[in-house]
Amino acid sequence: MLVSTSGLLLPLCLFLLIFGTITATDHIVGANKGWNPGINYTLWANNQTFYVGDLISFRYQKTQYNVFEVNQTGYDNCTTEGAVGNWSSGKDFIPLNESKRYYFICGNGQCFNGMKVSVVVHPLPSPTASPAASHSSNSSNAAGLVTLPRGITGFRTLVVALASIWFGSGWV
C-alpha cells in the first residue's frame, strides 16, 4: 500500500515535537564537585547555557546543606527572607520554566562561604527550516523541513537519515 508524504510527515513532526518537549539538559551545579562551600559557582554558571525547560540539579549531603531560591536581594545579602522555594533532599531537580535570572543560595549560613549561584535562563531558540527546504519542494527534500530541538544531535542525524531513506525510497 502506498502512503502519501503528507500523511507521514504530520505523525513524524508530532513525534519530534513531543520528544523535543521531554528532552532537557540537566545542569548539575558544580559538576563533579557538587553543592559545597568554597567552589566558584559563578565560573561554573558562566560556562553553561540554560534554556527554558532545562533542569538545575543540586547534589549535596542532605544533613549539612540545603537550597533556597531567592530574589536578588536575598542572593546579595545571603538571606532566605522572601524565598520562593526551598529544597533539602540532597538530590534536588529544579525545573527552569521561565526565561529570567534565577538566584539560589544555601540557607544554613554557607552562602557566605560561596554556596550561591545565579543563572540566566534563555528562551528556547525558534526552530528554522534548513536551506534545502527553502530551495525545493519535491518529496526527496522533505526531511529538510524537519528541525529537531537542541540537545539531540545524534538522534537528529538518525531521524534525518531515516526520513531521507523513507521519503526518497519510492514508498511515497
N, C-alpha and C positions, 0 to 999 in steps of 0.2 A: 504494500500500500504506500502511495506517495503522500508526503506531508508537506504543506506549504511552509516557506521560510518564516512568514509572519506568525504562523501557528506555533512554531518552535521558539521564536525569538522572545515572545512575551513570557512564557514559563521560565526561560533561561534568565531573562532580566529580573524577574521576580525572585528567583533563587539567589541571584547575585545580590540583590537589594537586601534580602533577608539575611544572607550570610554576612554581608558587609556591616549590618547593624549590630551583629553579635561579635564582631571582630574589633577588639580594642587593645590598646597597649597597656600593660600593667607596669607602671613605673615604680620600682621598689626603691624607696628612699634610702640613700646611702649605698645602694647596690649591695655588695657582699659585706659591707661594714654595718649595715642596718641603722637603726634609730638609737644612737648612743651619744654621750657627751663628747665634745672635743673634735667633732667632724665638721668640715666646711660644707654645709648643705647648700649654701649659695652657689658654690662652684659646681656641685652636683646638679642643681636645678638649671644652671646656665648651660649645661651640656645635654639637656633634654628638650624635646619639643612635645608639648602637651596639647591634645585636641579634645574637644567636647566628646564625651563618651569614653574617654580613657579612664583608667583607674590609677590612683596613687595608693601605694601599699606601705604600711609601716610594720617592720618586724623588730621585736624587742622583747626583753624579759618583762612579762606582764606584772610581776610583783614589784618591779622597780620603776617602770615608766608608764606613760600614757600619751594620748594625743588629743589636743583640742583644736578645733577650727575656730579662729578668732577674726576680728577685724584688724585693720592696720594699727590702730592704737594698741590693742592687746598684743599684737606682734612686736611693735616697737618697745613697749613697756614690760613685756613678759607677764601679762596678766590675763586671767581667764574670765574676767568680768565681761558679761555680754557674749560669751561663747555661743556659737551657733551649732556646735556639735562636739561630742567627746567620745573617745573610744579607749578601751583598755584590755582588749583580748590578747595582745601580743602579736596578732596577725590581722591587722585591720586593712580591709579593702574599701577604699572610699571612692565612689564614682564622682567624676568631674563632669557634671551635667550642664554647666553654663560656661559661656565664654567670658571669663573675668579673671582677676587675680585672686588666688586663694592664699590664706595665711594659716599655718599650722605651728603649734608650739607644744612642748612638753609642759604639763601643768603642775609638776611637782617640784618646781624650782630649777630644774635642769635647763630651762630655756636660757638662763643666764650663762650656762656653760656651752652654749651653741646649739642646743636642741630646738631649733626652729627653722622652718623652711617656708619660702614664699614661691609660688609658681604661677605663671601666666598661662591660662588655657585659651587656645585659639579656636575660632570656629572651624568646622571641617572644610577643607578645600572643596570647591564645587567641581563636580565631575565634568570632564570635557570629552568631546569626541576626538578620535585620532585623526590626523591629517588625511589618511587614506579614505576615511568615511566622508570627508567633505569633497573629495575629488571624484568619487564614483558611487554609483548607487546599485551596481549589479550584485547578485547574491554571493559572489565569491569574496566580496569585501564586507559582508555582513558582520563578521567577527570584529572588524574595526570600529563598529558602533558601540561596542561594549567596553566600558571603562570601569574597572573594579576599584573599590576603595583602597586606600593606602594600607600597607602592612601585610598584604597577602601576595607579594610578588611571585612567589613560587606557584601558588595556586592560580594567579593571574596567567602565568605562562601556560600552565596545563589547560585551563579553560579556553584560552585563545587558540591553542593548538588543536584541541578537540573540536572547537567550533569551526575552525578553518577546515578541518578534515570533514566534519559533518556537512557544512554548507557547501563545500566545494566538491563533494563526492558523488553528486548526482542523485542523492536521496531526496532532494528538494524538488 
